[in-house]
Each structure stands twice: as structure tokens, then as C-alpha cells.
Amino acid sequence: MPGFLLENQYGERLGSAPEGGLGERDYFLVFFPFAFSRVCTGELEALEALRPELQSRGVRILAVSVDHKYALRAYAQELGLGFDLLADFWPHGAVATAFGCFDAVRGMATRSTFLVSGGRVAAHFASPVGQGRDPEDYRAAVDSLRAGSGEGAGAPD
């Protein structure tokens, strides 16, 4: 998995690098094209609605776009988002490129999601640029991860 270290909408540095603070945590790295666009807005609002459930299951959301941190701050405040938006602003799209989800012609990240667990990609899913990802894909990825770890498996009666 590519390493990364990006600033969130408040200028805090987060990432997989030792100084990024994520360590061995489970998190979704959610690449999206642009703040303030129609499809991205709907998608991030759906993620915000799903956030409490994911948090209760020990999974954090980190959304990444090529927008500047100041635009991401205004966007997060407008939508009332309780998760971090990471700015892959400069070098433009470097992290999206490392993850194989940068459209160099349009200068934006594509809609790709990576579930990272223990520093490795445990699941990946994507959707076309004009179509938001299904929130059920996030649940299914966590279910698969937890089933693989034995968490949630019923004990015999």
C-alpha cells in the first residue's frame, strides 16, 4: 500500500506515515473528484449518515480530493461533516496517483474507496465519476473484514 501524509481541512497532518497518526487503525480512504459538486455532495452526506455506525465498528472515514484545505474546510462546514477531508492539493493528485485513482486529463481523483486495516488494503471498490458509491458497499467491506478477523462470529450455543 502506498504511504501518504496529507493535511486535513484544519491543517492537521494525517496519514499512514509514522507522523500521520493512523498507525494500525482501520479506515476508509475515500477518493472523490471535487468539493461542492452535486454527486460528491450526495455521496459525502451519505457517508456522514453512515459515520456513527462505522465508528461504532472501529472504522474511521478519511475523504480525499485535490481541493485545497481551505475549500475543504468550507465544504465540511457547509455539509456538517464529522470526518476528515484530506487535501491532495500539492503535488497535485500525488496520493491519488499512488493509489491508481487519478485522472490526469481532468486533474481529479476518481471515485475509489480503499478499506485499510493493519496498514494493508483489505478491500477496494469504485464507481464511475458521475455515480456515487453505494453506502452498502462500505458495510459489506467492514462485514468482510470483521468476518475474516473472527469478530462478530457467533459462539456456539
KAKA-V287491 format. One record per run of one state. SS is the DSSP state (a for helix, b for strand, c for the rest). FROM is the first residue (numbers start at 1). LEN is the number of residues. If there is no record, write none. Layout:
BEGIN
ss;from;len
SS;FROM;LEN
SS;FROM;LEN
END
This chain:
BEGIN
ss;from;len
c;1;4
b;5;4
c;9;4
b;13;3
c;16;2
a;18;3
b;21;1
c;22;4
b;26;6
c;32;6
a;38;19
c;57;2
b;59;7
c;66;3
a;69;11
c;80;4
b;84;4
c;88;6
a;94;5
c;99;3
b;102;2
c;104;4
b;108;2
c;110;1
b;111;7
c;118;2
b;120;8
c;128;7
a;135;15
c;150;8
END
